[in-house]
Amino acid sequence: MQPNMKMIQQMQNRMMKIQQELEETVVEGTAGGGVVKVEVNGQRAMQSIKIDPLAVDPEDVEMLEDLVVAAVQDAMDRASKLAEDKMGALTGGMKIPGLM
């Protein structure tokens, strides 16, 4: 019984370390060839958004809105993949509901 508790505790410690790493790791998503850039951390919290002034056309606000949505989605997808990869190393590739 003791070895199992020790293994569980080690896994919990490793999971906490991974969560900290994810919080500190920033990934970037882009759209429109890089005119819109979004940074999120590995826990999918948005850190920043940068828009090249060339992307701002008062006559076509919809295009800018679409670019922002696409860049945010790209960044979130990258953050999800990062979290999946890091947690997968801990769980041996097993998908555990609620873990990510």
C-alpha positions as CSV (number, residue, x, y, z in Angstrom):
1,M,0.0,0.0,0.0
2,Q,2.8,2.4,0.8
3,P,4.6,2.2,-2.6
4,N,1.3,3.2,-4.3
5,M,0.9,6.2,-2.1
6,K,4.5,7.3,-2.8
7,M,3.9,6.9,-6.5
8,I,0.7,9.0,-6.3
9,Q,2.5,11.7,-4.4
10,Q,5.3,11.8,-6.9
11,M,2.8,12.0,-9.7
12,Q,1.0,14.9,-7.9
13,N,4.3,16.7,-7.4
14,R,5.2,16.2,-11.1
15,M,1.8,17.4,-12.1
16,M,2.2,20.6,-10.0
17,K,5.6,21.2,-11.7
18,I,4.0,20.8,-15.1
19,Q,1.2,23.2,-14.3
20,Q,3.8,25.8,-13.2
21,E,5.8,25.3,-16.4
22,L,2.6,25.7,-18.5
23,E,1.8,28.9,-16.6
24,E,5.3,30.3,-17.4
25,T,5.5,29.1,-21.0
26,V,4.2,31.6,-23.6
27,V,3.1,30.4,-27.1
28,E,2.2,32.7,-30.0
29,G,-0.6,32.4,-32.5
30,T,-0.7,34.5,-35.7
31,A,-3.0,35.3,-38.6
32,G,-2.8,37.2,-41.8
33,G,0.9,36.4,-42.3
34,G,1.8,37.7,-38.9
35,V,-0.1,41.1,-38.9
36,V,-2.0,39.9,-35.9
37,K,-0.1,38.1,-33.1
38,V,-1.6,36.7,-29.9
39,E,0.4,35.3,-27.0
40,V,-1.1,32.9,-24.4
41,N,0.5,30.9,-21.8
42,G,0.3,27.1,-21.6
43,Q,-2.8,27.3,-19.5
44,R,-4.5,29.2,-22.3
45,A,-4.6,32.6,-20.5
46,M,-4.1,35.4,-23.0
47,Q,-1.0,37.5,-22.3
48,S,-0.9,40.0,-25.2
49,I,-2.2,40.9,-28.6
50,K,-0.3,42.9,-31.2
51,I,-1.8,44.3,-34.4
52,D,0.3,45.7,-37.2
53,P,-1.1,49.1,-38.1
54,L,-1.2,48.0,-41.7
55,A,-4.0,45.6,-40.7
56,V,-6.2,48.4,-39.6
57,D,-8.6,49.5,-42.3
58,P,-11.6,51.5,-41.1
59,E,-13.4,50.4,-44.2
60,D,-12.9,46.7,-43.4
61,V,-13.3,46.2,-39.7
62,E,-14.7,42.7,-40.2
63,M,-11.4,41.5,-41.7
64,L,-9.5,42.7,-38.6
65,E,-12.0,41.0,-36.4
66,D,-11.6,37.7,-38.3
67,L,-7.8,38.0,-38.1
68,V,-8.0,38.5,-34.3
69,V,-10.3,35.5,-33.9
70,A,-8.0,33.4,-36.1
71,A,-4.8,34.4,-34.2
72,V,-6.5,33.7,-30.8
73,Q,-7.6,30.3,-32.0
74,D,-4.2,29.5,-33.3
75,A,-2.6,30.5,-30.0
76,M,-5.1,28.5,-28.0
77,D,-4.6,25.4,-30.3
78,R,-0.8,25.7,-29.7
79,A,-1.3,26.0,-25.9
80,S,-3.6,23.0,-25.9
81,K,-1.0,20.9,-27.8
82,L,1.7,22.0,-25.4
83,A,-0.4,21.1,-22.4
84,E,-1.3,17.8,-24.0
85,D,2.3,16.9,-24.8
86,K,3.5,17.8,-21.3
87,M,0.7,16.0,-19.5
88,G,1.0,13.0,-21.9
89,A,4.6,12.5,-20.7
90,L,3.3,12.3,-17.2
91,T,0.3,10.0,-17.9
92,G,2.0,7.9,-20.5
93,G,-0.3,9.2,-23.2
94,M,-3.5,8.2,-21.3
95,K,-6.3,10.7,-21.6
96,I,-7.5,11.5,-18.1
97,P,-10.7,13.6,-18.0
98,G,-10.4,16.9,-16.2
99,L,-6.6,16.8,-16.3
100,M,-6.2,19.1,-19.3
